[in-house]
């Protein structure tokens, strides 16, 4: 990482405004997973409230948010494995999202395939999985754009498919500099469109998702196919789409 981007003081001078939407996907069953345990919607609401009391507390700045936005910020929860801008352990939360739903699909498709790469005896699912995509509105004057000068000079560091150490160090410095959001290149999207890492709930411009879409994602020996009914759209990734990650070399497509 260059000296220009290694200190909070240097990063503070690179803070800029950002306004946009971040797309994130969750399994659709999150809406009805507790419904089968109760007899009415009122009982489901009560059950959800009881479950909420057993979860780690949210920071005060996040308590007004819909749970889809707030969940990644439960600081007291043990983060089992590090991610690009978050260390493992009891570390500050990060809300990962993508500027385009197609990029968010590429991200989730990659990690689903990674599971099967590590589980060669597991057959492909017989049916497509259903996901809810939702857009969070973000707006802040304290963003850092890793895809633009001068921070893009370290592009190879930010886009390493396996080693997140430098990115985690950068996130620490970015927080000290007052950054609330990072814009960076997606390693998983073949078109390399942008992702967002929201470092603080203060970056959300609305307390709930602004838009939702329902997608079905199918994995097979031929790759990944994703379909959205409304708006009508489809995305497909071939078996070579994620070959830049060496872990994909282990993936047995025929199973």
Phi, psi and omega in degrees: 000132184291159181297331181298327185251015187261349183237147177302323181297318179293321181291327182301328181284349181259002180295138181216170180281148174215134175224130180176194179239142176243123181266138180219149183241142174226155177297135186298336183294350178300339182280332189232008186298329180265351184296326182290351181264355186228176182254349183208166178293327178296318178293324177296318179299319179295317179298318179298322178295319180294319178297322182299325181291341180272351183272158176303149183290155176267151171299152183304323184290349183253353190289345179271356187270151169302146185298334178296330178271325189276333189309317182295352185257017175284088189300327184283354178280140177286118178277110193293322182225141180293152175236185190304317183240019178221130178282158173290157178104199179273082187238159180302142185287159176222129175263108180270137180208176181229147179292333180238141178300328179297325177291320177298324177294318178301319180296312183289326178296318180301313185287332172293317178295325179298323176301315182287331175296326180271355180229071188297340181270355182278125180288158175296147176301143180288329183241156175292143177272143182260134181231149172256121173263135180224147182253126176259132179276125180236145180204123180204152173266005186235064179244152174240130183253107182281355179263359184239157177298146001269355187290337180289353176297336179257031184307316182297331176288314183292336187251017175298127184288344186237320188265112182259002187302312182295322178294322178293320176297319179297318180299321177299314179293322180297317178298317179297329179281353179096010180291139177251346185207141174241133173253128185212165183282133176288127176282334187270333180285120179303334178270359175056041176284175193271145170251166175233140171241105180276118185269347184209144177297341180295345180278347180283131181266351178216147186282352183218161178304145182267339183206149178225147175223151176250124181237148172243128184241124182246132175252139179202180179296347182262358180123214183236131175237133180232134183232138174239131181280322180213116357291152183295117184200154178216152179221139180225140177235127180284175180292347180259001189298327185247025186292347179289347176263120185298339179292337179289344178294338179278348188288123176266103184289320178275118181208000000 
